[in-house]
Amino acid sequence: MRSSILTIAFFVSTVFGYAQILEPSSWSYDVSDKNPSVGEEVELIFNVKIDKDWYLYSSDFDPNLGPQVTEFFWTENESYELLGDIVPIDPKKKYDDIWEGDYTYFTKTAEFRQKIKVLSVSPVIPVEYSFQVCTEVDGRCIPFDDEFDFGSLFSIQETGSARESSEQEKEPMTAVSTTEEEPDENVSSTEEVANAENEELAEEAQETLDNENEQEEADDSNAIVDKSQADIPVKKESMYSSLWLFFFVAFGSGLVALLTPCVFPMIPMTVSFFSHTSQGRTDTVSKAIVYGLSIIAIYIVLGFATSLIFGPEVANFVSTHWIPNIFFFLIFLVFAISFFGAFDIVLPTSFV
């Protein structure tokens, strides 16, 4: 039980550390017009920066070809309307001999655009997206997923008719304050006093309108900050949930790997070694615990040492690159020939 807990703890820490180190792409978000009117069309923009020697698969090739396309999943509601499909901007195109088809991809930078129609003053535009980045240096491909709400980027104005009516209401006040007429010699002092009072009233009204507009802009900016900050925990939660999913999938895959021909025959041999013994139950259990902890310690020490020396990518390099695979193949081939009786592999006497 203790060895299982240590194994799970080590694996979780490794997965989290590995995911934080390897982030070959960074996404940012923008809109073509941050101050549209209700009913206007705008474009939602995804900008991606891609690390050197890495590339990102685009969204406009056949998803059944093989590589993982970049996909966007929109949660539609009454505050906006999708117009058409998302459009990748100038992706590169290449024919792949393995997949036997053309695929599109981005290097260095990528851009995706989605056109929508704004239907509400306070739109909620959540989107979830998944993508995959790969490198030809050692053949690694890493899938990711994230989410964002574009509603935090907007400061929606009133509709056109509402703005026109408000402008018409302001026009008489402006006319009073800006119109200048030539004084008439026959104008009485009473009329001059009335005009002066009208000008003062117009100036006061204009100042009141300016203060109200400034207050509305400040409220809108505070609402945008609050909404953008509210998105941060959602993104973190999505990242950690995907890592937990990866952990359980990897753990289940390890259990399935016990059925492979090179591992399954060792299970009864190992169990019989500890069960068929003349020693007491306590000694048997203690030896089994030492055996399990020793395997964990060996993998931790070897993995930690190689990661410090060669970097965290060494595990993927060993499992995918042709040089270490040819080396392991030759080792197993020599062992197989020895098992068939061609020769014996004997440890040195000092080891025995």
N, C-alpha and C positions, 0 to 999 in steps of 0.2 A: 504493500500500500504506500509506503513511504517513497519507494523508488518511482512509483507511478506519479505521485504528486510532484516530485522533483523534475520528472520528465516533462510534465505539462507546464510547470512554471518556467523551465528553461525554454521550452518551445514558444510560449507566449511572449517572453521577453525578446527572443530572437526575431519573431515575426514583427513585433512593434518596432524594434530597432531597425530591422531591414527595410520596413515600409517607410520609415522616416528618412533613411539615408537615400534611397533610390526614389527620387521624384524628378524624372527627366523632363517634365513639362510643367509650366505654370499657366493658369487660365485667369483672364481678366474679362470684365464685362462693360459694355457701353451701349448707348442708344443714339440713333441718328438725330433725334430731337428730344431734348429733355423737358421742353415746355410746350407740348402739343395741345391742341384743343380736343375736346371730346368729339369723336367722329373722324379724326384725322388718322392717316396711315403713317407708321414709323417702322424703322428697322431695328431689331435687337441684334447686337453684335457680340460675338465671342472672339476674343483675341487670345492666341496661344503662343507662348515662347517655348521653343524646343531646344534642349541641350545639344551640344556638338556630338556628332556621330550617332544621333538618334533620329527617328522619323515617326510621324503620326499618321495612321491610316485615316483617309477621308471618309465622307459619308455617302458618296455618289457612285459606288460600284456594287456589283451583285453581292448581297450578303451571304449567298450560298456558295460563293467561290472558295472560301476557306479562311482568309484573314478576318479579324474582327473589325467591322466597320464602326465608325463613330456614330452613335445613335442618340437622339434627343427625344425625351418623353415629356409632353406638355400636359398639364392638368388644366383643362379648359373650364371656364366659368363665364358668367355674364359680364364681367368687367373688361373683356377683350375678345378679339376674334382673330384666329390664325388665317393668314392669306397665303396659300400655297405651301410649298415645302421649304425646308431650310436649304440654303445655297452655299456651298464651299467656294471660296474666292481663289481662283487660279491654282488649283492643286496640280501636282506633277502626275504623269501617267507612265506606267511601266508594265511590261509583260513578264509574268512569272512562269518559269518552266515547270516548277513543282505544282502550282495550282492550275497551270494551263489556262491562263486567262489574264486579262488586264485589270489592274487595280490602280487607285489613285492615292496619293500620300502627300505629306508636307514635310519639309525640313526647315530648321531654324525658326520660322514663324508660320502660323496658320490663322485663317479667319473664316468664320461662318456667320451668315446673316439670315435672319428670319423676319419676314414682313408681317405686321399685325395691324389691326384697327383698334384704336382705344375707344372703349364704350362707357367708361366711368371716370369720375374725377379721382377716385382712389383705386386704381387697378391692382389686382393681385395676379402676378404672372409667374407662377412657379414652374421650374423645368428641372428635370433630372436627366443626366447624360452619362454615357459610358463610352470609353475609348481604350485604345491600346497603343502603346509606344514600343518600338523595337529598335534594335541596333544590329548592324551587320558585323560589328567588331567580334562579338562572341556568340551571336545568334539569340540573345535574350529578347523576350517579349513580355511586357508587364501590363496587365489590365488594370484600369482604374474606373471609378465612378464618383460623381459628385452631384450637387444640386445648388440652385440659386433662384432668387425671386427678383425679377427685373422691375417689379413695382417700386422697389426702393430707389430707383434711379430717376423716377419721374416727378415733375412738379406740374400737374395738369392745370391748364387754364380753363376758363369758362367757354361755353360754346360761342360760335360766331354771333348769333342773334342776341345773346345776353350781353356780350361785349359791346355791340352796337348801341343797345339801349342804354347801357351805362355811360357810354361816350356821349350820347345825345343829352343825357342829363347833366353832364359836366360842361357842355358847350356854352350854355347861357352864362355860367359863372365865369368862364374864361373870357367870354366876350366882354363882360363888364369890366374885367381887370385889364384887358389888353387894348380895347378900342379907345382910340384917342380922337377927339373931335376938336376942331378949331374953336376957340372960345368966341362966343358972340358978344358983341358989345352991349346988347340989350338984355343979356341974362342977368337976373337979379342975384343978389348975394344969397338969398334963400336957396335958389337952385344950386349954387355952387356948394353950399354946405351939404345939401342932399346928395350931390354927386360924390363928395368926399366920403360921406358915410357909406354910400353904396360900394365905393372902392375898398374901404376898410372891411366891410362885410364879405366882399368877394375874396379878399386876401385871407381872411380868417377861415372861410370855407375851404379854400384851396389847401391851406396848411392842415386842416383837419383830414382832408382826403389823403394827403401825402403821408400823414402819420398812420392812418388806417392801412394804407398799402404797405408801409414798412413793417407794421405789426404782422400782416398776413404773410409777408415773405419770411419773416423770422419764424413764425409758426410752421410754415411749410418746410423750412430747412431743419427745424428741430424734429419734425415728423420723419423726414428722410433719414436723419442720423439714427433715430430710435429704431426705425424699421431695418436699416442696414445692420445695426448691432444685434437685432433679434435674429438675423440670418446666421450669425456665427455659431451658436450652439447647435443648430440644425446640421450644419456642414460637419462639425466635429462628430456629432452623433452618427451621421451617415458613414463617416470614415471608420469609426470604431466598430460599427455593426458589420461593415464589410470585412474588417480584419477578423472579427470573431467568426464570421461565416467561413473565411479562408482557413481559420484554425481548425474548425470542426471537419471541414472537407479534407484537409490534410491529415488530420488524426484518423478519420475513417479510411482514407486511402492507405495509411500505414497498416491498419488492421487487415485490409484486403490483401496487402502485400505479403502477409504471413502465408498466404496460399500459394505463393510462387514456388517453383520446383527447388530453388536454391535455399529457401528458408523453411518450408513446411517439413521436410525430413528431419531438420534439426530439433523440432519441437519435442517429439517423443524421446529423442536421444537425451535432450537436456532434462526433461522431466524424470526419465528413468535414472539418470545419474544422481539426482537428489533423493528420489524415492526409494531406490533399492540400495540402502546403506545400512550397515550394522550400528551406526551411531544413533544416538537418541534424537527425538523430534526437535529438541531445542537446537542442537548442533546443526541439524539439517536445515532448519529455518534460517539460522544465522548465516550459514554458508550461501543459501539462496539469496539472502539480502545482500551479502557482500558481492555475489556474482552480478546481481542486477545493478548495484551502485557502481561497480567497476566498469560495466559497459557504459553507463551514463557518464562517468568521469573521463573515460577514454575519448568519447565523442566530444565532450565539452572541451577538454584540453586540446585535442587535435583541431577542432573547429575554431576555437578562440585563437590558437597560435597561428594557424594559417590565415585567418582573417586579419590579424595584426600585421603579418608579414606581407601578404599579397593583396589585402583588401577584401571587402565583403562579397565581391563578385567571384571569388575563386571557386565557391561551391558550384555555381552555375557553369563556370568554365570547365571544371572537372567532369561534370555530368553531360555536357553538350559538345565540347570541342573534340575534334577527331584525334588529336595527339594523345591525351590521357585514355581515350577509349581504345585506341590501338594498343597502348601499353597494357591495360587491364586484359584485353583480349589475349595477348601473348602469354600473360601470367596464367590465365585460366586454361589456355591451350597446353602449357607445360604441365600443369597439375593434372589435366585430363589424361595426357599421355602417361604420366606416372601412375595414375589409378589403373590404367589398362595393363600395367606390369612391365612397361618398357624399361623403367629404372626406378630406384627408390630415392626419395628425398629424406635425408637423415639430418637431424639437428646436430650441431657440434657437441662433443662430449661435455664441454664445460656447461652448456645450456641444459643438457639432460641432468 
